[in-house]
Amino acid sequence: MAVTEPTENFRPGTTAAPHHQLALALVLGLSIMEPLASLAAQPADRPTLHTNEAYVEETQRPSALAIADPMAVFAYVLGSLPDRVKVYPTENYYYFRFIHAGTPYAGAIRLDPRGRDDGKLEFGYYPDLVAWNDRLEAKRDVFLTLDATRGVKVERVDRLVYRITYGAKSVVFALNDLSKVRPPGGTLGPGEKFIGPIFDESAVRFFLVFNTSLKIFHYVLDETVPVTDELVAAAETDRILIGRRTGFAFYRDHRLARKILIGVFDSNSQLNTYFDGPFDQLPENFIEGETLREAIHAADPSTRGRIDRLGHFADGEDRFAIDPYMLYRTEAELLVIDKCAGEKREAPDYYRCFVAPEAR
């Protein structure tokens, strides 16, 4: 399905192009930000405790931040970080959150591979989306490309390691090196090609796979590392497993010992949470040559001559969205996939069952 997503994966523009925020923390009344001393006090083998007290005090804290001044906000964000941080998501976004004058904000610093070696970074922030109001307050969104002309220095320190300096503050950003990650034997079927490893901002890892025969993409759960979610069987079939934390719905493949992502909970897409699906965390740093572009061309021939090797359209503002999974609101909606898979277990187009019905 030819869908585009904004290049700036800070905030959604449509249902098909959502991004990243922690709405569930607000719903549950948990703390979004907590004192560093509290974090330091937590033993490494025990969970971090979040309290309503810390959240309440965060909302009450006076803030003199000049929220309308992007460089003041950038200085605040960079100045609040330790000297070295790790960027986990594979589209190289370092996400942050803060509360200013009672309003929660979200944003990111991005080290885009198309500009970071030229001393550029992307910076954006915006008021969080809320379930009771679907209006996008675009006038309060801020998205900038920062470089030396704005006093921001971006230096390559090593492979996948960059130093960002603004004023007297420098922070080293270590990008997530998954270059040696490969699907284990038996994960890929005949005619399937591994595109690259994905570390989603939800903390779930995937293998991006392209079926060259059916010309469709799949996100396969990476189980070579501990799965950071509790997968619960659907009421009607244990073939469908749903993440208690993320809402990600997986299907246990009949043919191979693997789980394919088949669904993302709709409200997470609408609210731009961390659980809006891995379509916006492509393995940018690990895509070899023309692998991705050729797969996209095969899936959607209309993209020929219009995208670069990472799937960005020529205007630089949009990217081809790889989102074969469905957006669901109830478990019952996922059963259509189980029905299809059960009927086509031996059919040549069996794997087409795991693509959202509207995208087949």
Wavefront OBJ file of the C-alpha trace (Angstrom):
o trace
v 0.000 0.000 0.000
v 1.531 3.315 -1.056
v 1.322 5.474 2.028
v 3.678 8.226 3.012
v 4.835 9.343 6.408
v 6.384 12.681 7.359
v 10.170 12.700 7.372
v 10.051 14.432 10.761
v 8.808 11.559 12.932
v 8.073 13.820 15.874
v 4.330 14.112 15.506
v 1.581 12.581 13.348
v -0.215 14.260 10.521
v -2.717 11.451 9.782
v -3.740 8.096 11.141
v -1.306 6.484 8.720
v 1.615 8.536 10.002
v 1.682 8.565 13.819
v 4.764 8.850 16.050
v 5.912 8.929 19.663
v 4.531 9.755 23.119
v 3.728 8.181 26.452
v -0.003 8.742 26.745
v -0.480 5.670 28.929
v 1.587 7.239 31.695
v -0.794 10.165 31.781
v -3.852 7.916 31.784
v -2.547 5.840 34.675
v -1.453 8.914 36.607
v 2.136 7.757 36.746
v 5.191 9.954 36.835
v 6.603 10.894 33.446
v 9.761 12.401 34.863
v 11.368 11.590 38.189
v 14.211 12.976 40.279
v 17.641 11.777 39.244
v 18.382 10.946 42.876
v 15.457 8.533 42.904
v 16.744 6.829 39.773
v 20.238 6.539 41.179
v 18.882 4.924 44.346
v 17.261 2.025 42.492
v 19.231 -1.248 42.574
v 20.038 -2.490 39.075
v 18.076 -5.726 39.521
v 14.863 -4.124 40.775
v 12.233 -2.104 38.879
v 12.258 1.669 38.950
v 9.472 3.017 41.143
v 7.241 5.728 39.662
v 5.050 7.704 42.029
v 2.065 9.985 41.655
v 3.794 12.319 44.106
v 6.655 12.938 41.678
v 4.219 13.462 38.805
v 2.114 15.950 40.783
v 5.166 17.894 41.847
v 6.404 17.979 38.269
v 3.138 19.552 37.103
v 3.316 22.130 39.913
v 6.933 23.128 39.368
v 7.260 26.743 38.123
v 8.887 26.943 34.700
v 10.706 29.939 33.286
v 11.579 28.130 30.047
v 11.009 30.312 26.969
v 8.901 27.650 25.261
v 8.413 29.719 22.087
v 12.193 30.080 21.601
v 13.478 26.890 19.919
v 17.104 27.577 20.763
v 16.258 28.142 24.427
v 14.410 24.807 24.454
v 17.290 23.088 22.661
v 19.745 24.508 25.211
v 17.491 23.249 28.018
v 17.210 19.751 26.523
v 20.910 19.355 25.746
v 21.886 20.895 29.077
v 19.684 18.420 30.956
v 21.400 15.363 29.450
v 24.426 13.531 30.829
v 27.687 13.707 28.910
v 26.872 10.531 26.989
v 23.523 9.045 25.953
v 22.363 6.093 23.876
v 19.933 6.461 20.984
v 17.980 3.203 20.924
v 15.453 3.669 18.052
v 16.890 2.708 14.673
v 15.722 5.860 12.890
v 18.151 7.690 15.179
v 15.679 9.698 17.264
v 16.553 10.612 20.842
v 13.144 11.259 22.372
v 12.504 13.489 25.348
v 9.562 14.721 27.403
v 8.978 17.513 29.872
v 6.153 19.448 31.499
v 6.043 23.227 31.120
v 3.388 25.337 32.829
v 1.210 22.259 33.329
v 1.418 21.160 29.681
v 3.320 17.993 28.751
v 5.623 18.354 25.748
v 7.333 15.692 23.672
v 10.055 15.922 21.073
v 13.286 14.528 19.716
v 16.787 15.205 18.534
v 17.450 13.244 15.363
v 20.780 12.383 13.768
v 19.525 11.735 10.245
v 22.065 9.786 8.153
v 21.438 12.189 5.285
v 22.849 15.156 7.186
v 24.685 14.214 10.360
v 28.096 13.841 8.696
v 27.569 17.328 7.257
v 27.105 18.756 10.742
v 23.294 18.813 10.762
v 20.657 17.512 13.148
v 16.871 17.694 13.354
v 15.175 19.083 16.447
v 11.488 19.241 17.252
v 9.018 19.517 20.124
v 5.266 19.906 20.518
v 2.422 19.675 23.067
v 1.310 16.099 23.579
v -1.807 14.886 21.836
v -4.789 14.114 24.041
v -7.637 11.656 23.541
v -10.420 14.158 24.189
v -9.327 16.553 21.457
v -8.191 15.475 17.992
v -7.265 18.946 16.793
v -3.593 19.334 15.937
v -2.206 22.565 17.340
v 0.308 22.901 14.545
v 1.041 26.526 15.397
v 2.744 25.276 18.570
v 4.830 22.617 16.811
v 8.510 23.364 16.302
v 10.699 21.480 13.794
v 14.142 22.747 12.835
v 17.329 21.676 11.143
v 20.212 22.882 13.300
v 23.836 23.278 12.307
v 26.761 25.652 12.687
v 24.686 28.559 11.383
v 22.660 28.301 14.626
v 25.712 27.713 16.790
v 25.199 23.932 16.934
v 28.178 21.689 16.220
v 27.727 18.061 15.171
v 30.925 15.990 15.025
v 31.453 12.367 14.051
v 33.488 10.779 16.845
v 33.410 7.202 15.614
v 31.205 4.901 13.600
v 27.655 5.545 14.876
v 28.932 7.937 17.546
v 28.433 11.733 17.357
v 29.109 14.688 19.608
v 26.632 17.575 19.728
v 27.802 20.884 21.171
v 25.837 24.039 21.852
v 27.415 26.760 23.929
v 29.414 25.213 26.758
v 27.490 21.905 26.706
v 28.603 18.826 24.777
v 26.862 15.463 24.689
v 28.017 12.295 22.951
v 25.174 10.424 21.215
v 25.900 6.732 20.695
v 23.603 5.306 18.026
v 22.342 1.762 18.483
v 24.737 -0.597 16.715
v 22.741 -3.594 15.498
v 25.022 -4.238 12.530
v 25.711 -7.829 13.594
v 22.072 -8.723 14.271
v 20.688 -11.329 11.891
v 17.621 -13.580 11.992
v 18.559 -17.038 13.292
v 18.294 -20.054 11.039
v 14.734 -21.075 10.303
v 13.324 -17.558 10.726
v 13.047 -16.748 7.019
v 10.985 -18.688 4.521
v 11.633 -19.376 0.823
v 11.781 -16.165 -1.192
v 12.087 -13.920 1.864
v 14.830 -11.327 2.163
v 16.110 -9.763 5.379
v 16.126 -5.962 5.062
v 17.499 -5.081 8.485
v 17.089 -5.109 12.277
v 14.722 -2.676 13.995
v 14.777 -1.354 17.534
v 11.409 0.304 18.041
v 10.901 3.143 20.515
v 8.566 0.762 22.359
v 11.730 -1.220 23.279
v 10.594 -4.153 21.100
v 12.954 -5.476 18.440
v 11.951 -6.711 14.988
v 13.388 -8.116 11.788
v 12.145 -6.271 8.705
v 11.513 -8.934 6.046
v 10.445 -8.687 2.397
v 8.677 -11.530 0.613
v 10.003 -11.329 -2.941
v 7.330 -13.676 -4.320
v 4.275 -11.926 -2.872
v 5.959 -8.490 -2.784
v 4.930 -7.751 0.785
v 6.733 -6.716 3.973
v 6.562 -8.297 7.423
v 7.822 -7.250 10.848
v 8.971 -10.433 12.584
v 9.516 -10.361 16.340
v 13.200 -10.663 17.263
v 13.329 -13.340 19.941
v 17.104 -13.641 20.013
v 16.881 -11.222 22.949
v 14.362 -11.259 25.828
v 10.999 -9.933 24.632
v 10.217 -6.787 26.619
v 6.502 -7.466 26.897
v 4.094 -10.066 28.243
v 2.369 -11.740 25.306
v -1.170 -12.820 26.160
v -3.214 -15.202 23.995
v -6.391 -13.815 22.457
v -9.629 -15.194 23.835
v -10.601 -17.020 20.634
v -7.249 -18.422 19.525
v -3.772 -18.862 20.950
v -2.372 -18.206 17.486
v -2.845 -14.492 18.199
v -0.728 -13.038 21.002
v -1.146 -9.470 22.242
v 1.448 -7.501 24.210
v 0.022 -6.391 27.556
v 2.278 -3.310 27.620
v 2.427 -2.365 23.957
v -0.829 -3.649 22.481
v 1.192 -5.155 19.613
v -0.635 -8.165 18.150
v 1.423 -11.057 16.774
v 0.508 -14.214 14.891
v 2.285 -17.518 15.515
v 3.195 -18.623 12.033
v 1.883 -22.083 11.054
v 4.914 -22.786 8.886
v 7.878 -21.322 10.780
v 8.746 -20.862 14.455
v 8.237 -17.092 14.475
v 5.738 -14.391 15.354
v 4.619 -11.834 12.756
v 3.297 -8.415 13.753
v -0.309 -8.225 12.549
v -1.823 -5.369 14.527
v -1.247 -2.131 16.423
v -3.865 -0.791 18.822
v -5.673 2.041 17.063
v -5.665 4.587 19.897
v -1.896 4.266 20.204
v -1.677 5.247 16.556
v -4.105 8.131 16.992
v -2.385 9.467 20.126
v 1.152 9.188 18.834
v 2.376 6.914 21.624
v 5.554 4.872 21.815
v 3.375 1.941 20.749
v 2.227 3.241 17.357
v 4.113 0.533 15.468
v 7.595 0.139 13.942
v 6.850 1.758 10.561
v 8.822 4.840 11.647
v 11.911 3.034 12.955
v 13.426 1.601 9.795
v 16.970 0.203 10.112
v 18.550 3.229 8.430
v 22.119 2.554 9.553
v 22.094 -1.077 8.427
v 20.401 -1.117 5.018
v 22.820 -2.413 2.430
v 22.968 -0.718 -0.954
v 19.691 -0.688 -2.855
v 18.008 -3.455 -0.819
v 15.218 -1.310 0.611
v 14.579 0.775 -2.489
v 14.343 -2.335 -4.685
v 11.882 -3.927 -2.255
v 9.715 -0.804 -2.180
v 9.775 -0.605 -5.979
v 8.631 -4.214 -6.149
v 5.847 -3.600 -3.609
v 4.745 -0.348 -5.260
v 6.043 0.261 -8.810
v 4.679 3.831 -8.711
v 7.645 4.769 -6.488
v 10.201 4.187 -9.248
v 12.274 7.292 -9.802
v 10.649 9.008 -6.817
v 12.482 7.711 -3.742
v 16.067 7.501 -2.512
v 17.738 4.352 -1.206
v 16.190 4.827 2.239
v 12.682 5.339 0.912
v 12.520 9.134 1.136
v 10.610 10.902 -1.615
v 12.402 13.502 -3.697
v 10.787 16.431 -1.884
v 12.529 15.303 1.308
v 9.350 15.814 3.337
v 7.794 12.360 3.096
v 8.859 8.770 3.277
v 7.266 5.589 1.996
v 5.467 4.030 4.957
v 5.938 0.315 5.479
v 2.916 -0.511 7.630
v 1.467 -3.877 6.572
v -0.194 -4.468 9.958
v -3.762 -3.453 10.753
v -4.960 -0.866 13.273
v -7.390 -2.639 15.570
v -9.728 -1.634 18.393
v -10.917 -5.055 19.567
v -9.484 -8.563 19.555
v -12.382 -9.646 17.373
v -11.089 -7.509 14.509
v -7.890 -9.579 14.447
v -9.753 -12.843 13.898
v -10.038 -12.188 10.161
v -6.297 -12.826 9.987
v -6.601 -16.103 11.892
v -9.420 -17.227 9.622
v -7.407 -16.430 6.501
v -4.286 -18.156 7.806
v -6.224 -21.248 8.805
v -7.815 -21.558 5.379
v -4.603 -20.910 3.442
v -2.033 -22.850 5.463
v -0.946 -24.736 2.346
v -1.678 -22.029 -0.225
v 1.083 -20.155 -2.112
v -0.297 -16.815 -0.930
v -0.549 -17.855 2.749
v 1.673 -14.994 3.951
v -0.587 -12.432 2.362
v -2.966 -13.185 5.243
v -0.666 -11.241 7.573
v -1.005 -8.014 5.648
v -3.891 -5.781 6.707
v -6.965 -6.619 4.592
v -7.128 -3.109 3.126
v -3.500 -3.392 1.981
v -3.609 -6.832 0.330
l 1 2 3 4 5 6 7 8 9 10 11 12 13 14 15 16 17 18 19 20 21 22 23 24 25 26 27 28 29 30 31 32 33 34 35 36 37 38 39 40 41 42 43 44 45 46 47 48 49 50 51 52 53 54 55 56 57 58 59 60 61 62 63 64 65 66 67 68 69 70 71 72 73 74 75 76 77 78 79 80 81 82 83 84 85 86 87 88 89 90 91 92 93 94 95 96 97 98 99 100 101 102 103 104 105 106 107 108 109 110 111 112 113 114 115 116 117 118 119 120 121 122 123 124 125 126 127 128 129 130 131 132 133 134 135 136 137 138 139 140 141 142 143 144 145 146 147 148 149 150 151 152 153 154 155 156 157 158 159 160 161 162 163 164 165 166 167 168 169 170 171 172 173 174 175 176 177 178 179 180 181 182 183 184 185 186 187 188 189 190 191 192 193 194 195 196 197 198 199 200 201 202 203 204 205 206 207 208 209 210 211 212 213 214 215 216 217 218 219 220 221 222 223 224 225 226 227 228 229 230 231 232 233 234 235 236 237 238 239 240 241 242 243 244 245 246 247 248 249 250 251 252 253 254 255 256 257 258 259 260 261 262 263 264 265 266 267 268 269 270 271 272 273 274 275 276 277 278 279 280 281 282 283 284 285 286 287 288 289 290 291 292 293 294 295 296 297 298 299 300 301 302 303 304 305 306 307 308 309 310 311 312 313 314 315 316 317 318 319 320 321 322 323 324 325 326 327 328 329 330 331 332 333 334 335 336 337 338 339 340 341 342 343 344 345 346 347 348 349 350 351 352 353 354 355 356 357 358 359 360
